[in-house]
Amino acid sequence: MTRNTRRARAIAIAEAKPNARMVTLRYLMLAAGAIAASLALLLSHFI
């Protein structure tokens, strides 16, 4: 395997889609942030 082939394979692996667990975790954190912001906005109206 030549150096360019190895480099191309490393780049392809680095650019591969992230695994499903990380994507799920990212969306859960995004949802938690959105819920927290919504609650803060609602509480600020009632106080």
Number of C-alpha atoms within 10 A of each C-alpha: 5 7 8 9 10 11 11 12 12 12 11 11 11 10 9 9 9 10 8 9 8 10 12 11 11 12 11 12 12 12 12 12 12 12 12 12 12 12 12 11 11 11 10 9 8 6 5
